[in-house]
Amino acid sequence: WLTVLLMLVTVAAVAPLSEELLFRVTLQGWLSARYGSTRGIPVVAVLFSAIHGWRDGLALLPLALILGVLYERRRSYLAVVVAHGLFN
């Protein structure tokens, strides 16, 4: 049970917290401010997808784009972490 609990915490909390801070808040925030959200969101979505490997990444690309748009519209770290965690 401990292994299952640790996996659940990692997938539902740790990964979304760290990935969204890195990709949405930091990278997308910087790219969108510099080049606009129409360029920043897709670039970050591709990078986010790429770190998951090409098979998983291809399937994750729509989620990555949705999370990018969600962050752009809401400017809420909490919103993208919750959405990412629920997806996982």
Residue pairs with C-beta under 8 A, 6 or more apart in sequence:
11 88
12 85
12 88
13 85
15 84
15 88
16 80
16 81
16 82
16 84
16 85
16 88
17 81
19 48
19 84
20 67
20 71
20 77
20 80
20 81
20 84
21 77
23 44
23 47
23 48
23 64
24 44
24 67
24 68
24 71
24 77
24 80
25 71
25 77
27 44
27 47
28 40
28 41
28 44
28 68
28 71
28 72
30 40
31 39
31 40
31 43
31 44
32 39
32 40
32 41
32 72
33 40
34 40
37 68
37 72
40 68
41 65
41 68
41 69
41 72
42 65
42 68
44 64
44 68
45 61
45 64
45 65
45 67
45 68
46 61
46 64
48 60
48 64
48 67
49 56
49 57
49 58
49 60
49 61
49 64
50 57
51 57
52 60
63 84
63 87
66 83
67 80
67 83
67 84
70 76
70 79
70 80
70 83
71 77
71 79
71 80
74 80
